[in-house]
Each structure stands twice: as structure tokens, then as C-alpha cells.
Amino acid sequence: MTHPIKPDPALAAEFKARPLGHHSPGLQRPLRPLRGEPTAGKYALLRTKPEREWMLVQFTGIKGEKLILHPDTIFTDWNAAEWAVFKLRWRRHFGQDLAMD
């Protein structure tokens, strides 16, 4: 899936530095479609231990169907978890991996 906003690594770096909180207008433009993508296949985080652990999951897009769990992808740092989901959504929208970690 693509959209008219061009991939800008500087905006990705801004997100990585501060995944939560206020984002610049430049970063808000690509975040809206990244966060509002169709449900089918959408990556998200499932809290498995309150405020301590999150698992990568995907929605199927079918009402009532269980999430697709990725138990091999567990995070204990919220910022790292948000960054991982951002990179997956970025790849889905722009068709390219972020060349940063």
C-alpha cells in the first residue's frame, strides 16, 4: 500500500527519538495513514504483562477472528516496541525497509 507522502528518514528518526507525545506537523502527516491503515494485516502490540511486556500481533480483519500472535517477538521496552511496529507499518506503506535501527 502506498500513499502520496514520500518516505523521509528524518521523520522516522524523529519518531524513533520520541515515539510517544507531541510530534511535529511533518511527522504527523505520515503517522495518520500509518496508524489508520486497514485492519487486515495491521500490526499492533498486545500487553502480556502489565506495563512490562508486549507481544507483536496482527489483526485478521475478520470480526470475531483471533489475533495472529507473534510469540517470538516480545518487547520489554515500550519505546522499542513502538519503533518495531512503526518500521513494519513503514515497510507496508512505502514498500521499503528503514535503513536505520
N, CA, C and O of each residue as an XYZ file, in Angstrom:
404
protein
N       0.854     -1.174      0.000
C       0.000      0.000      0.000
C       0.896      1.232      0.000
O       1.891      1.281      0.724
N       0.552      2.203     -0.793
C       1.325      3.434     -0.836
C       0.406      4.623     -0.673
O      -0.812      4.504     -0.808
N       0.985      5.757     -0.386
C       0.218      6.992     -0.280
C       1.085      8.125     -0.812
O       2.282      7.932     -1.024
N       0.505      9.304     -1.032
C       1.242     10.387     -1.692
C       2.382     10.991     -0.885
O       3.145     11.793     -1.425
N       2.524     10.644      0.360
C       3.604     11.187      1.182
C       4.874     10.388      0.901
O       4.865      9.158      0.949
N       5.954     11.088      0.609
C       7.222     10.417      0.314
C       7.903      9.997      1.615
O       7.819     10.705      2.619
N       8.581      8.840      1.599
C       9.284      8.394      2.800
C      10.445      9.328      3.126
O      11.286      9.609      2.272
N      10.481      9.796      4.344
C      11.531     10.718      4.789
C      12.203     10.137      6.027
O      11.619     10.147      7.110
N      13.436      9.628      5.874
C      14.136      9.044      7.017
C      14.290      9.999      8.194
O      14.368      9.548      9.336
N      14.337     11.297      7.947
C      14.450     12.261      9.050
C      13.202     12.216      9.927
O      13.292     12.377     11.144
N      12.035     11.996      9.313
C      10.801     11.883     10.093
C      10.789     10.578     10.882
O      10.305     10.536     12.013
N      11.322      9.517     10.285
C      11.427      8.254     11.016
C      12.355      8.410     12.220
O      12.072      7.880     13.294
N      13.444      9.125     12.046
C      14.373      9.363     13.158
C      13.695     10.168     14.258
O      13.940      9.937     15.443
N      12.843     11.115     13.868
C      12.095     11.886     14.863
C      11.182     10.963     15.674
O      11.096     11.081     16.897
N      10.502     10.046     14.984
C       9.625      9.114     15.680
C      10.432      8.218     16.621
O      10.043      8.002     17.769
N      11.552      7.700     16.129
C      12.377      6.805     16.951
C      12.836      7.496     18.226
O      12.853      6.888     19.296
N      13.209      8.770     18.113
C      13.685      9.520     19.274
C      12.562      9.783     20.273
O      12.807      9.904     21.474
N      11.333      9.871     19.773
C      10.200     10.182     20.647
C       8.925      9.552     20.095
O       8.116     10.230     19.462
N       8.745      8.237     20.338
C       7.575      7.559     19.779
C       6.248      8.008     20.387
O       5.206      7.895     19.743
N       6.275      8.506     21.595
C       5.050      8.954     22.249
C       5.121     10.454     22.490
O       6.206     11.026     22.594
N       3.977     11.076     22.577
C       3.951     12.505     22.858
C       3.698     13.315     21.605
O       3.206     12.801     20.601
N       4.038     14.577     21.678
C       3.795     15.507     20.574
C       4.765     15.250     19.423
O       5.967     15.086     19.633
N       4.225     15.217     18.204
C       5.044     15.062     17.003
C       4.891     16.306     16.137
O       3.856     16.973     16.150
N       5.929     16.596     15.396
C       5.899     17.758     14.504
C       4.825     17.557     13.435
O       4.425     16.427     13.158
N       4.360     18.652     12.838
C       3.392     18.521     11.740
C       3.925     17.645     10.603
O       3.167     16.908      9.972
N       5.236     17.731     10.347
C       5.824     16.898      9.302
C       5.688     15.419      9.592
O       5.404     14.635      8.686
N       5.885     15.023     10.840
C       5.747     13.616     11.222
C       4.286     13.209     11.319
O       3.952     12.063     11.018
N       3.424     14.097     11.723
C       2.005     13.763     11.840
C       1.402     13.365     10.490
O       0.504     12.524     10.442
N       1.886     13.962      9.392
C       1.343     13.638      8.064
C       1.489     12.159      7.727
O       0.495     11.546      7.338
N       2.674     11.543      7.851
C       2.739     10.113      7.543
C       2.177      9.230      8.666
O       1.763      8.099      8.410
N       2.160      9.739      9.910
C       1.639      8.915     11.001
C       0.151      8.624     10.835
O      -0.302      7.523     11.148
N      -0.605      9.589     10.352
C      -2.052      9.369     10.199
C      -2.347      8.141      9.342
O      -3.085      7.263      9.789
N      -1.805      8.043      8.134
C      -2.097      6.845      7.345
C      -1.430      5.579      7.893
O      -1.975      4.485      7.743
N      -0.258      5.713      8.527
C       0.381      4.524      9.103
C      -0.477      3.944     10.221
O      -0.624      2.727     10.329
N      -1.033      4.804     11.041
C      -1.862      4.341     12.163
C      -3.280      3.999     11.732
O      -3.952      3.203     12.387
N      -3.740      4.591     10.642
C      -5.112      4.376     10.194
C      -5.239      3.377      9.065
O      -6.256      3.347      8.371
N      -4.218      2.558      8.874
C      -4.249      1.599      7.777
C      -5.383      0.582      7.964
O      -5.904      0.435      9.070
N      -5.761     -0.106      6.908
C      -6.825     -1.116      7.018
C      -6.497     -2.160      8.087
O      -5.332     -2.467      8.342
N      -7.528     -2.686      8.690
C      -7.352     -3.616      9.801
C      -6.676     -4.918      9.382
O      -5.816     -5.418     10.108
N      -7.033     -5.466      8.254
C      -6.467     -6.753      7.820
C      -4.950     -6.653      7.699
O      -4.436     -5.871      6.899
N      -4.244     -7.439      8.484
C      -2.787     -7.464      8.458
C      -2.112     -6.381      9.277
O      -0.884     -6.339      9.353
N      -2.896     -5.505      9.892
C      -2.328     -4.395     10.658
C      -1.554     -4.914     11.867
O      -2.038     -5.766     12.612
N      -0.358     -4.390     12.046
C       0.468     -4.753     13.198
C       0.068     -3.906     14.401
O      -0.296     -2.737     14.271
N       0.145     -4.524     15.564
C      -0.186     -3.843     16.811
C       0.590     -4.524     17.936
O       1.350     -5.466     17.710
N       0.381     -4.028     19.141
C       1.032     -4.587     20.328
C      -0.021     -5.088     21.303
O      -1.040     -4.434     21.526
N       0.232     -6.232     21.869
C      -0.642     -6.819     22.882
C       0.125     -6.855     24.195
O       1.203     -7.444     24.278
N      -0.431     -6.225     25.215
C       0.220     -6.234     26.525
C       0.053     -7.621     27.128
O      -1.069     -8.092     27.309
N       1.164     -8.274     27.439
C       1.127     -9.611     28.023
C       1.423     -9.602     29.517
O       1.026    -10.516     30.241
N       2.118     -8.572     29.973
C       2.356     -8.349     31.395
C       2.193     -6.852     31.627
O       2.873     -6.058     30.977
N       1.319     -6.451     32.525
C       1.034     -5.023     32.702
C       2.292     -4.162     32.830
O       3.110     -4.337     33.733
N       2.407     -3.231     31.893
C       3.486     -2.240     31.855
C       4.889     -2.838     31.820
O       5.869     -2.157     32.121
N       4.979     -4.134     31.446
C       6.306     -4.769     31.455
C       6.620     -5.550     30.189
O       7.791     -5.722     29.851
N       5.598     -6.027     29.479
C       5.877     -6.885     28.328
C       4.761     -6.769     27.302
O       3.578     -6.737     27.639
N       5.179     -6.706     26.020
C       4.239     -6.599     24.914
C       4.641     -7.564     23.815
O       5.828     -7.800     23.588
N       3.648     -8.122     23.130
C       3.881     -9.046     22.027
C       3.381     -8.419     20.731
O       2.350     -7.747     20.709
N       4.114     -8.644     19.670
C       3.675     -8.203     18.350
C       2.508     -9.084     17.909
O       2.564    -10.307     18.035
N       1.457     -8.459     17.395
C       0.284     -9.171     16.887
C      -0.152     -8.528     15.571
O       0.291     -7.438     15.209
N      -1.038     -9.242     14.867
C      -1.650     -8.699     13.662
C      -3.140     -8.979     13.699
O      -3.589    -10.009     14.202
N      -3.890     -8.041     13.156
C      -5.326     -8.227     13.019
C      -5.602     -8.988     11.729
O      -4.895     -8.823     10.735
N      -6.632     -9.817     11.755
C      -7.009    -10.555     10.551
C      -7.938     -9.743      9.663
O      -8.000     -9.958      8.452
N      -8.652     -8.818     10.266
C      -9.627     -8.042      9.515
C     -10.987     -8.699      9.475
O     -11.915     -8.181      8.854
N     -11.111     -9.844     10.138
C     -12.374    -10.573     10.170
C     -12.929    -10.497     11.582
O     -12.313    -10.980     12.532
N     -14.090     -9.891     11.708
C     -14.712     -9.704     13.017
C     -14.877    -11.052     13.722
O     -15.357    -12.027     13.145
N     -14.462    -11.067     14.985
C     -14.578    -12.270     15.797
C     -13.425    -13.244     15.659
O     -13.311    -14.174     16.457
N     -12.569    -13.057     14.669
C     -11.432    -13.950     14.497
C     -10.288    -13.487     15.400
O     -10.057    -12.288     15.558
N      -9.583    -14.440     15.983
C      -8.499    -14.124     16.910
C      -7.335    -13.433     16.210
O      -7.129    -13.584     15.006
N      -6.584    -12.674     16.994
C      -5.376    -12.025     16.503
C      -4.351    -13.066     16.082
O      -4.334    -14.182     16.600
N      -3.508    -12.694     15.149
C      -2.356    -13.518     14.791
C      -1.242    -13.121     15.755
O      -0.766    -11.986     15.742
N      -0.841    -14.062     16.578
C       0.186    -13.793     17.588
C       1.576    -14.047     17.013
O       1.769    -14.937     16.185
N       2.521    -13.260     17.459
C       3.932    -13.446     17.108
C       4.706    -13.625     18.416
O       5.406    -12.710     18.849
N       4.583    -14.805     19.051
C       5.205    -15.014     20.369
C       6.728    -14.966     20.344
O       7.364    -14.905     21.397
N       7.313    -14.992     19.156
C       8.766    -14.870     19.049
C       9.210    -13.404     19.044
O      10.405    -13.112     19.010
N       8.238    -12.488     19.077
C       8.561    -11.059     19.070
C       7.940    -10.407     20.301
O       6.815     -9.910     20.266
N       8.704    -10.426     21.383
C       8.290     -9.888     22.682
C       9.181     -8.696     23.009
O      10.384     -8.710     22.746
N       8.578     -7.676     23.582
C       9.309     -6.476     23.967
C       9.143     -6.222     25.454
O       8.075     -6.453     26.021
N      10.212     -5.743     26.080
C      10.138     -5.323     27.475
C      10.372     -3.821     27.595
O      10.377     -3.272     28.696
N      10.564     -3.167     26.461
C      10.742     -1.715     26.411
C       9.670     -1.154     25.478
O       9.622     -1.503     24.299
N       8.815     -0.287     26.010
C       7.699      0.253     25.231
C       8.185      1.028     24.003
O       7.607      0.895     22.924
N       9.228      1.827     24.152
C       9.732      2.591     23.015
C      10.239      1.678     21.905
O      10.002      1.942     20.726
N      10.933      0.612     22.274
C      11.413     -0.346     21.275
C      10.240     -1.032     20.584
O      10.292     -1.290     19.382
N       9.191     -1.327     21.332
C       8.004     -1.962     20.758
C       7.331     -1.030     19.753
O       6.972     -1.456     18.655
N       7.159      0.231     20.121
C       6.547      1.211     19.224
C       7.389      1.396     17.960
O       6.845      1.514     16.862
N       8.693      1.422     18.111
C       9.596      1.579     16.976
C       9.477      0.387     16.028
O       9.455      0.565     14.810
N       9.402     -0.818     16.574
C       9.274     -2.017     15.737
C       7.987     -1.980     14.919
O       8.002     -2.292     13.728
N       6.881     -1.605     15.544
C       5.610     -1.516     14.828
C       5.685     -0.414     13.775
O       5.201     -0.601     12.659
N       6.275      0.714     14.104
C       6.437      1.807     13.146
C       7.176      1.310     11.904
O       6.753      1.587     10.782
N       8.284      0.573     12.099
C       9.069      0.085     10.965
C       8.273     -0.890     10.110
O       8.378     -0.864      8.884
N       7.481     -1.745     10.736
C       6.658     -2.684      9.967
C       5.597     -1.959      9.149
O       5.366     -2.292      7.986
N       4.964     -0.982      9.749
C       3.951     -0.207      9.030
C       4.595      0.629      7.926
O       4.020      0.768      6.846
N       5.765      1.181      8.178
C       6.507      1.950      7.187
C       6.762      1.082      5.948
O       6.516      1.504      4.818
N       7.258     -0.138      6.184
C       7.548     -1.048      5.069
C       6.277     -1.349      4.283
O       6.298     -1.395      3.053
N       5.184     -1.553      4.987
C       3.921     -1.872      4.331
C       3.438     -0.701      3.461
O       2.942     -0.917      2.355
N       3.578      0.509      3.945
C       3.102      1.682      3.217
C       4.039      2.133      2.107
O       3.603      2.456      1.002
N       5.331      2.152      2.413
C       6.282      2.697      1.456
C       6.966      1.626      0.602
O       7.641      1.947     -0.376
N       6.792      0.350      0.976
C       7.391     -0.721      0.198
C       8.903     -0.804      0.341
O       9.585     -1.354     -0.523
N       9.423     -0.258      1.430
C      10.859     -0.311      1.667
C      11.144     -0.310      3.170
O      10.413      0.281      3.965
N      12.218     -0.986      3.523
C      12.644     -1.006      4.914
C      13.319      0.317      5.268
O      13.879      1.002      4.412
N      13.250      0.649      6.535
C      14.008      1.792      7.027
C      15.457      1.359      7.201
O      15.729      0.326      7.812
N      16.366      2.127      6.680
C      17.791      1.782      6.767
C      18.385      2.374      8.040
O      19.441      3.007      8.015
N      17.687      2.155      9.154
C      18.183      2.655     10.447
C      17.669      1.739     11.542
O      16.635      1.089     11.389
N      18.386      1.692     12.628
C      17.935      0.896     13.772
C      18.344      1.518     15.026
O      18.053      0.991     16.099
